[in-house]
């Protein structure tokens, strides 16, 4: 079992792509449900503030899960696959844990020290808990 973060942010994608891939309102709920239904994914949570979109995962098979997430994003947001090729990043295991802490502490923000990101991360996690998409591993981590 592996922990992963698949996402894009202000360093990897332009504002137009970040806006297209924003999860909000009903899209967030539907996105969580559909990602959780992907066979190689055991747990998930999504954070989608204004300058990033990240999908936190607990997966069985990293290659299958990453390919499935790309397919999901292309279909769900009706975008070209090529637009994701250079924009998406993947962090696995300890690199994913380190990344999550950098995001939560606002070290990976457009404005370092930005106070809102921790609250946005907590809100996203609470919403995911409400929808029962994280399990033991992501709950403990987040």
Backbone as a chain_set.jsonl record, in Angstrom:
{"seq": "XXXXXXXXXXXXXXXXXXXXXXXXXXXXXXXXXXXXXXXXXXXXXXXXXXXXXXXXXXXXXXXXXXXXXXXXXXXXXXXXXXXXXXXXXXXXXXXXXXXXXXXXXXXXXXXXXXXXXXXXXXXXXXXXXXXXXXXXXXXXXX", "coords": {"N": [[0.832, -1.185, 0.0], [0.442, 2.242, -0.753], [1.021, 5.749, -0.193], [-0.021, 8.65, -1.853], [0.23, 11.76, -3.63], [-1.393, 13.459, -6.078], [-1.295, 16.133, -8.209], [-1.577, 19.637, -9.14], [-0.196, 22.912, -9.274], [0.459, 26.449, -8.698], [3.044, 26.552, -9.632], [3.266, 24.627, -11.595], [1.16, 24.736, -13.378], [-0.815, 26.874, -15.461], [-3.068, 29.591, -14.632], [-5.481, 29.299, -15.983], [-5.744, 26.502, -16.496], [-5.72, 25.586, -13.841], [-8.092, 26.718, -12.919], [-9.972, 25.38, -14.543], [-9.776, 22.804, -13.525], [-10.799, 22.964, -10.985], [-12.293, 21.785, -8.057], [-15.372, 22.153, -6.701], [-18.283, 22.685, -4.681], [-20.956, 20.7, -5.854], [-19.327, 19.328, -7.651], [-17.077, 18.609, -6.19], [-18.054, 16.732, -4.352], [-19.046, 14.739, -6.14], [-16.662, 14.161, -7.496], [-15.024, 13.091, -5.423], [-16.502, 10.767, -4.844], [-16.374, 9.393, -7.301], [-13.619, 9.032, -7.662], [-13.047, 7.445, -5.446], [-14.332, 5.141, -6.236], [-12.638, 4.029, -8.097], [-10.859, 1.188, -8.884], [-8.131, 0.614, -8.052], [-7.716, 2.386, -6.019], [-7.865, 3.031, -2.621], [-8.432, 4.941, -0.627], [-9.298, 8.435, -0.425], [-8.891, 12.025, -0.618], [-9.6, 15.396, -1.45], [-8.096, 18.477, -2.103], [-8.771, 21.743, -3.038], [-8.057, 24.64, -3.252], [-7.632, 28.084, -4.378], [-5.126, 28.147, -5.783], [-4.188, 25.594, -6.311], [-4.754, 22.123, -7.031], [-5.185, 19.169, -5.505], [-5.03, 15.69, -5.097], [-5.273, 13.455, -2.636], [-4.156, 10.238, -1.874], [-4.562, 6.769, -1.007], [-3.268, 3.958, -2.185], [-3.329, 0.822, -4.018], [-1.826, 0.031, -6.231], [0.509, 1.982, -7.646], [1.111, 2.82, -10.338], [-1.184, 2.073, -11.813], [-3.122, 3.53, -10.419], [-2.274, 6.207, -10.794], [-2.494, 6.481, -13.592], [-5.235, 6.055, -13.789], [-6.236, 8.26, -12.377], [-5.402, 10.36, -14.041], [-6.93, 9.709, -16.34], [-9.465, 10.001, -15.225], [-9.494, 12.814, -14.595], [-9.281, 13.949, -17.176], [-11.676, 13.065, -18.373], [-13.688, 13.888, -16.499], [-13.421, 16.678, -16.326], [-13.44, 17.342, -18.947], [-11.107, 17.862, -20.58], [-8.078, 18.184, -22.556], [-5.805, 15.506, -22.671], [-3.097, 16.04, -23.044], [-2.738, 18.487, -21.841], [-2.316, 17.909, -19.223], [0.079, 16.607, -19.089], [2.543, 17.984, -18.532], [1.785, 19.445, -16.378], [0.819, 18.015, -14.14], [1.882, 16.646, -11.025], [3.383, 14.002, -9.15], [3.699, 12.68, -6.02], [5.106, 10.263, -3.953], [4.707, 8.063, -1.158], [7.015, 8.765, 1.384], [7.822, 11.176, 0.245], [5.352, 12.179, -0.45], [4.186, 12.531, 2.076], [5.919, 14.471, 3.146], [5.372, 16.511, 1.319], [2.653, 17.068, 1.884], [2.874, 18.121, 4.463], [4.382, 20.393, 3.859], [2.531, 21.799, 2.328], [0.435, 22.155, 4.217], [1.73, 23.735, 6.099], [2.121, 26.005, 4.72], [4.418, 26.375, 3.231], [4.604, 25.732, 0.634], [3.291, 27.591, -0.976], [1.959, 30.316, -2.976], [2.287, 32.659, -1.614], [4.361, 32.543, 0.908], [3.681, 31.431, 4.149], [1.055, 32.039, 4.139], [-2.0, 32.265, 5.77], [-4.473, 30.969, 5.303], [-4.366, 28.417, 4.107], [-4.059, 26.152, 5.807], [-6.535, 26.039, 7.09], [-8.139, 25.604, 4.839], [-7.235, 23.096, 4.049], [-8.01, 21.591, 6.294], [-10.812, 21.929, 6.153], [-11.327, 20.664, 3.686], [-10.55, 18.054, 4.301], [-12.377, 17.469, 6.375], [-14.76, 17.527, 4.884], [-14.275, 15.363, 3.155], [-14.2, 13.32, 5.077], [-16.852, 13.394, 5.935], [-18.036, 12.395, 3.645], [-17.023, 9.91, 3.683], [-14.651, 9.054, 2.349], [-11.873, 9.036, 3.007], [-9.813, 6.629, 4.687], [-8.436, 4.703, 7.353], [-5.619, 5.177, 7.043], [-5.253, 7.694, 5.587], [-6.754, 9.309, 7.262], [-5.325, 9.23, 9.633], [-2.945, 10.413, 8.74], [-3.773, 12.989, 7.78]], "CA": [[0.0, 0.0, 0.0], [1.227, 3.459, -0.905], [0.397, 7.059, -0.084], [0.363, 9.462, -3.004], [-0.414, 13.04, -3.909], [-1.397, 13.83, -7.494], [-1.839, 17.476, -8.244], [-0.956, 20.711, -9.883], [-0.264, 24.155, -8.511], [0.884, 27.663, -9.391], [4.362, 26.34, -10.228], [3.232, 23.653, -12.685], [0.03, 24.95, -14.3], [-1.284, 28.255, -15.544], [-4.313, 29.844, -13.917], [-6.594, 28.775, -16.78], [-5.869, 25.069, -16.228], [-6.095, 25.417, -12.433], [-9.519, 27.041, -12.809], [-10.736, 24.307, -15.181], [-9.738, 21.607, -12.696], [-11.234, 23.266, -9.622], [-13.378, 21.001, -7.472], [-16.143, 22.947, -5.743], [-19.691, 22.334, -4.594], [-21.323, 19.34, -6.257], [-18.204, 18.672, -8.347], [-16.205, 18.025, -5.182], [-18.699, 15.511, -3.86], [-19.044, 13.738, -7.208], [-15.268, 13.781, -7.739], [-14.61, 12.18, -4.345], [-17.181, 9.483, -5.026], [-15.876, 8.693, -8.491], [-12.243, 8.602, -7.412], [-13.1, 6.328, -4.491], [-14.818, 3.957, -6.962], [-11.579, 3.486, -8.939], [-10.477, -0.069, -8.25], [-6.805, 0.59, -7.43], [-7.66, 3.429, -4.989], [-8.532, 2.621, -1.385], [-8.872, 6.115, 0.135], [-8.996, 9.687, -1.118], [-9.34, 13.343, -0.181], [-9.253, 16.392, -2.463], [-8.005, 19.881, -1.698], [-8.854, 22.534, -4.257], [-8.143, 26.092, -3.077], [-7.488, 28.821, -5.634], [-3.876, 27.999, -6.52], [-3.758, 24.202, -6.423], [-5.707, 21.02, -6.977], [-4.429, 17.987, -5.105], [-5.8, 14.507, -4.738], [-4.507, 12.611, -1.709], [-4.577, 8.869, -2.148], [-3.973, 5.536, -0.489], [-3.464, 3.124, -3.37], [-2.746, -0.519, -4.074], [-0.845, 0.0, -7.307], [0.743, 3.381, -7.987], [1.024, 3.077, -11.779], [-2.597, 1.997, -12.209], [-3.849, 4.635, -9.793], [-1.893, 7.459, -11.451], [-3.131, 6.47, -14.917], [-6.684, 6.187, -13.585], [-6.508, 9.651, -11.994], [-5.291, 11.166, -15.261], [-8.121, 9.422, -17.141], [-10.592, 10.622, -14.531], [-9.45, 14.266, -14.77], [-9.578, 14.243, -18.581], [-13.103, 12.831, -18.619], [-14.514, 14.652, -15.559], [-13.347, 18.105, -16.635], [-13.48, 17.482, -20.399], [-9.894, 18.548, -21.012], [-7.164, 17.369, -23.352], [-4.818, 14.774, -21.868], [-1.796, 16.689, -23.185], [-2.642, 19.624, -20.917], [-1.89, 17.391, -17.916], [1.381, 15.954, -19.178], [3.594, 18.73, -17.844], [1.229, 20.163, -15.228], [0.608, 17.144, -12.98], [3.001, 16.052, -10.296], [3.083, 12.829, -8.34], [4.59, 12.441, -4.886], [4.792, 8.961, -3.385], [5.176, 7.654, 0.157], [7.571, 9.814, 2.248], [7.78, 12.445, -0.486], [3.964, 12.646, -0.336], [4.014, 13.005, 3.449], [6.655, 15.729, 3.231], [4.626, 17.502, 0.537], [1.442, 17.432, 2.627], [3.283, 19.013, 5.545], [4.776, 21.675, 3.249], [1.287, 22.482, 1.957], [-0.279, 22.538, 5.435], [2.459, 24.794, 6.794], [2.176, 27.112, 3.775], [5.747, 26.531, 2.636], [4.452, 25.474, -0.794], [2.238, 28.51, -1.398], [2.408, 31.485, -3.726], [2.731, 33.573, -0.567], [4.798, 31.709, 2.022], [3.107, 31.868, 5.412], [-0.364, 32.325, 3.923], [-2.689, 31.604, 6.874], [-5.708, 30.284, 4.946], [-4.205, 27.07, 3.541], [-4.31, 25.123, 6.813], [-7.983, 25.963, 7.233], [-8.691, 24.992, 3.626], [-6.896, 21.68, 4.13], [-8.882, 21.002, 7.319], [-12.174, 21.893, 5.61], [-11.373, 19.627, 2.646], [-10.496, 16.77, 4.973], [-13.67, 17.276, 7.051], [-15.744, 17.188, 3.858], [-13.981, 13.992, 2.737], [-14.65, 12.443, 6.164], [-18.309, 13.366, 5.864], [-18.391, 11.547, 2.504], [-16.431, 8.598, 3.966], [-13.669, 8.641, 1.337], [-10.594, 8.623, 3.596], [-9.883, 5.524, 5.635], [-7.547, 4.789, 8.502], [-4.302, 5.746, 6.722], [-5.336, 9.127, 5.305], [-7.261, 9.972, 8.452], [-4.189, 9.386, 10.548], [-2.012, 11.362, 8.138], [-4.312, 14.349, 7.676]], "C": [[0.872, 1.242, 0.0], [0.361, 4.692, -0.671], [0.878, 7.859, -1.279], [-0.385, 10.786, -2.998], [-0.27, 13.269, -5.407], [-1.993, 15.219, -7.551], [-1.141, 18.398, -9.207], [-1.106, 21.967, -9.047], [0.248, 25.32, -9.355], [2.256, 27.532, -10.047], [4.299, 25.47, -11.487], [2.14, 23.911, -13.722], [-0.382, 26.413, -14.306], [-2.66, 28.37, -14.881], [-5.516, 29.273, -14.667], [-6.811, 27.292, -16.517], [-6.282, 24.824, -14.779], [-7.577, 25.7, -12.234], [-10.387, 25.95, -13.425], [-10.838, 23.081, -14.278], [-10.181, 21.843, -11.254], [-12.411, 22.365, -9.225], [-14.094, 21.904, -6.479], [-17.589, 22.482, -5.78], [-19.964, 20.901, -4.983], [-20.192, 18.592, -6.968], [-17.26, 18.007, -7.351], [-16.786, 16.717, -4.673], [-18.675, 14.409, -4.915], [-17.617, 13.248, -7.501], [-14.76, 12.813, -6.691], [-15.207, 10.789, -4.549], [-16.598, 8.707, -6.191], [-14.434, 8.231, -8.325], [-12.232, 7.4, -6.471], [-13.538, 5.032, -5.181], [-13.765, 3.353, -7.896], [-10.954, 2.302, -8.21], [-9.135, -0.038, -7.518], [-6.656, 1.624, -6.304], [-8.488, 2.999, -3.782], [-9.125, 3.802, -0.621], [-8.532, 7.367, -0.666], [-9.508, 10.894, -0.354], [-8.847, 14.324, -1.24], [-9.158, 17.756, -1.788], [-7.931, 20.705, -2.981], [-9.043, 24.022, -3.941], [-7.774, 26.783, -4.39], [-6.203, 28.535, -6.409], [-3.356, 26.575, -6.623], [-4.977, 23.283, -6.469], [-4.867, 19.8, -6.637], [-5.371, 16.89, -4.665], [-4.883, 13.631, -3.895], [-5.058, 11.206, -1.798], [-3.867, 7.843, -1.272], [-4.299, 4.51, -1.57], [-2.847, 1.742, -3.2], [-1.598, -0.56, -5.077], [-0.677, 1.42, -7.842], [0.567, 3.663, -9.474], [-0.43, 3.067, -12.256], [-3.383, 3.181, -11.662], [-3.543, 5.959, -10.488], [-2.538, 7.558, -12.832], [-4.638, 6.675, -14.789], [-7.058, 7.615, -13.192], [-6.404, 10.564, -13.208], [-6.525, 10.963, -16.145], [-9.348, 10.098, -16.538], [-10.621, 12.136, -14.771], [-9.801, 14.677, -16.195], [-11.074, 14.131, -18.845], [-13.978, 13.757, -17.773], [-14.57, 16.132, -15.911], [-13.339, 18.394, -18.129], [-12.302, 18.334, -20.901], [-9.045, 17.607, -21.85], [-6.113, 16.747, -22.439], [-3.453, 15.472, -21.893], [-1.637, 17.86, -22.208], [-2.186, 19.193, -19.527], [-0.452, 16.888, -17.916], [2.491, 16.684, -18.433], [3.094, 19.398, -16.567], [1.115, 19.292, -13.97], [1.914, 16.723, -12.335], [2.48, 14.886, -9.473], [4.144, 12.721, -7.257], [4.146, 11.13, -4.246], [5.41, 8.797, -2.006], [5.748, 8.829, 0.961], [7.618, 11.167, 1.548], [6.369, 13.04, -0.432], [3.708, 13.214, 1.054], [4.701, 14.367, 3.62], [5.897, 16.842, 2.494], [3.386, 17.986, 1.296], [1.787, 18.39, 3.766], [3.73, 20.372, 5.012], [3.539, 22.475, 2.852], [0.593, 23.006, 3.209], [0.405, 23.693, 6.159], [2.658, 26.03, 5.914], [3.584, 27.391, 3.248], [5.7, 26.324, 1.127], [3.304, 26.327, -1.346], [2.82, 29.634, -2.236], [2.961, 32.529, -2.762], [3.075, 32.717, 0.641], [4.25, 32.295, 3.324], [1.638, 32.23, 5.309], [-1.196, 31.571, 4.968], [-3.904, 30.764, 6.473], [-5.528, 28.816, 4.57], [-4.482, 25.975, 4.563], [-5.809, 24.944, 7.025], [-8.644, 25.304, 6.028], [-8.411, 23.493, 3.611], [-7.795, 20.973, 5.144], [-10.322, 20.886, 6.812], [-12.326, 20.79, 4.563], [-11.367, 18.238, 3.276], [-11.808, 16.479, 5.704], [-14.752, 16.879, 6.058], [-15.544, 15.749, 3.38], [-14.424, 12.994, 3.81], [-16.162, 12.283, 6.156], [-18.784, 12.426, 4.746], [-17.769, 10.15, 2.597], [-15.454, 8.119, 2.897], [-12.263, 8.402, 1.888], [-10.838, 7.441, 4.547], [-8.891, 5.771, 6.75], [-6.244, 5.515, 8.162], [-4.37, 7.247, 6.461], [-5.871, 9.91, 6.505], [-6.138, 10.226, 9.441], [-3.206, 10.439, 10.018], [-2.539, 12.785, 8.193], [-4.819, 14.865, 9.004]], "O": [[1.907, 1.292, 0.665], [-0.846, 4.687, -0.91], [2.04, 7.764, -1.676], [-1.475, 10.909, -2.439], [0.84, 13.272, -5.94], [-3.07, 15.463, -7.007], [-0.256, 18.008, -9.969], [-2.013, 22.081, -8.223], [0.445, 25.193, -10.564], [2.594, 28.322, -10.928], [5.174, 25.561, -12.348], [2.192, 23.365, -14.824], [-0.307, 27.1, -13.287], [-3.32, 27.367, -14.609], [-6.47, 28.81, -14.041], [-7.95, 26.862, -16.333], [-7.105, 23.948, -14.513], [-8.247, 25.005, -11.47], [-11.44, 25.627, -12.877], [-11.863, 22.399, -14.264], [-9.952, 20.993, -10.393], [-13.382, 22.216, -9.966], [-13.485, 22.372, -5.516], [-18.058, 21.951, -6.787], [-19.294, 19.984, -4.508], [-20.111, 17.366, -6.893], [-16.701, 16.949, -7.642], [-16.082, 15.711, -4.578], [-18.322, 13.269, -4.612], [-17.4, 12.057, -7.726], [-14.127, 11.813, -7.03], [-14.517, 9.776, -4.442], [-16.354, 7.505, -6.085], [-14.069, 7.155, -8.797], [-11.485, 6.446, -6.687], [-13.154, 3.944, -4.752], [-13.981, 2.267, -8.434], [-10.567, 2.416, -7.047], [-9.025, -0.626, -6.443], [-5.588, 1.728, -5.701], [-9.661, 2.65, -3.91], [-10.199, 3.682, -0.032], [-7.606, 7.368, -1.478], [-10.436, 10.796, 0.449], [-7.802, 14.109, -1.854], [-10.027, 18.138, -1.004], [-7.147, 20.414, -3.884], [-10.061, 24.607, -4.311], [-7.622, 26.115, -5.413], [-6.21, 28.678, -7.631], [-2.198, 26.368, -6.985], [-6.066, 23.627, -6.009], [-3.953, 19.436, -7.377], [-6.359, 17.12, -3.967], [-3.861, 13.133, -4.367], [-6.271, 11.0, -1.799], [-2.723, 8.035, -0.858], [-5.467, 4.23, -1.838], [-1.973, 1.524, -2.362], [-0.535, -1.117, -4.801], [-1.604, 1.989, -8.418], [-0.067, 4.654, -9.836], [-0.851, 3.945, -13.01], [-4.211, 3.764, -12.362], [-4.452, 6.749, -10.744], [-3.07, 8.607, -13.195], [-5.242, 7.387, -15.591], [-8.09, 8.124, -13.629], [-7.236, 11.454, -13.382], [-7.101, 11.932, -16.641], [-10.161, 10.689, -17.248], [-11.669, 12.682, -15.116], [-10.534, 15.644, -16.402], [-11.665, 15.009, -19.473], [-14.921, 14.352, -18.295], [-15.62, 16.766, -15.812], [-13.244, 19.55, -18.539], [-12.481, 19.366, -21.547], [-9.257, 16.395, -21.857], [-5.598, 17.407, -21.537], [-2.742, 15.494, -20.888], [-0.521, 18.18, -21.799], [-1.722, 20.019, -18.742], [0.163, 16.759, -16.857], [3.302, 16.044, -17.763], [3.897, 19.869, -15.761], [1.297, 19.787, -12.858], [2.914, 16.476, -13.01], [1.296, 14.804, -9.148], [5.34, 12.677, -7.546], [2.956, 10.913, -4.022], [6.488, 9.321, -1.723], [5.032, 9.801, 1.2], [7.468, 12.202, 2.199], [6.209, 14.259, -0.375], [3.082, 14.265, 1.19], [4.117, 15.297, 4.175], [5.796, 17.967, 2.983], [3.111, 19.186, 1.338], [1.067, 19.36, 4.003], [3.482, 21.396, 5.649], [3.506, 23.693, 3.023], [0.205, 24.173, 3.26], [-0.262, 24.533, 6.763], [3.3, 26.994, 6.333], [3.896, 28.518, 2.864], [6.636, 26.693, 0.417], [2.456, 25.836, -2.091], [4.027, 29.877, -2.213], [3.959, 33.193, -3.044], [2.181, 32.218, 1.325], [4.345, 33.498, 3.566], [1.039, 32.68, 6.285], [-1.104, 30.346, 5.043], [-4.327, 29.912, 7.254], [-6.472, 28.038, 4.709], [-5.086, 24.959, 4.218], [-6.293, 23.817, 7.128], [-9.595, 24.537, 6.177], [-9.266, 22.707, 3.203], [-8.287, 19.876, 4.879], [-10.974, 19.863, 7.019], [-13.324, 20.07, 4.55], [-12.095, 17.35, 2.835], [-12.299, 15.352, 5.655], [-15.569, 16.004, 6.343], [-16.509, 15.002, 3.219], [-14.965, 11.937, 3.485], [-16.687, 11.185, 6.344], [-19.802, 11.748, 4.884], [-17.958, 9.316, 1.713], [-15.419, 6.933, 2.568], [-11.512, 7.63, 1.292], [-11.916, 7.288, 5.121], [-8.549, 6.915, 7.052], [-5.811, 6.383, 8.92], [-3.608, 8.004, 7.063], [-5.473, 11.053, 6.728], [-6.025, 11.312, 10.011], [-2.7, 11.259, 10.784], [-1.821, 13.695, 8.61], [-5.303, 15.994, 9.084]]}, "num_chains": 1, "name": "protein.A"}
